[in-house]
Amino acid sequence: MIRRVAAMSPVLALVALFCASLVLWKLPHESLAVHGPLPVVVIDPGHGGPDPGAIAGPTGPYEKNINLAIALTLSTFLQSNRIQTYLTRTTDQAVSPTPYHSTRDLHWRAALSRHWHAAIFVSIHTNAEPTAKALGPIVYYRAGSRSSYALAQQVASSLAPLAGRLVPPRPIRQLVLQETGVPAINVEVGFITHPLDQSRLVNSAYQIQLARAINQGITRYLALDPQEHHA
């Protein structure tokens, strides 16, 4: 689920990045161990640990678990295409150190993306809204970034068969996307508040379909300009 937060001052941002560099080795990540230059895709499963994200009911399901399952599968698909991947988290945990704070957690995710020299940044989230009428995936892209829009177009097009229609990508000023410095998108894979979407999102087969579609969009985007991408 999307959270819009104001960016911290440049001084605080530098402090956060310095602190992140001190303990990056403690954070779990997954990478493809092969030789030669490869594009790096940083996958960011939203929320985690004390932050469940959107919740369908008193006992779940929880957004954080759906996001992680899809992100792990997406990483496997990308690696099979010889694309190097890193995940900001691989278990049910916060990315930033304790005590947990949502804004600091977002800064850490962006700092990790820069540390790993990402070519693109893909955040995975699950949507929610109070009427329980909206459904289907939506792709948001970093506002003001043409490359982010191009990436979002490819992913939205690949998700269209699952959605039953093409949902145009939407710009957003989201802290974690703005701070990566590379083409960045947030894929909201569906609405946990809609009965149909909820039943599909907790289904492993559907999670695989979503991951496969996102993978297809990413690989198509990277094929457009395999040498260099600009934010």
Secondary structure, DSSP 8 states (H G I E B T S, - for coil): ---------HHHHHHHHHHHHHHGGGS-------SS---EEEEEE--BTTB--SBSSTT--BHHHHHHHHHHHHHHHHHHTT-EEEES-SSSS-SS-SS--HHHHHHHHHHHHHHTT-SEEEEEEEE--TTS---S-EEEEETT-HHHHHHHHHHHHHHHHHHTS----EEE--HHHHTT-S-EEEEEEEETTSHHHHHHHT-HHHHHHHHHHHHHHHHHHHHHSSS----
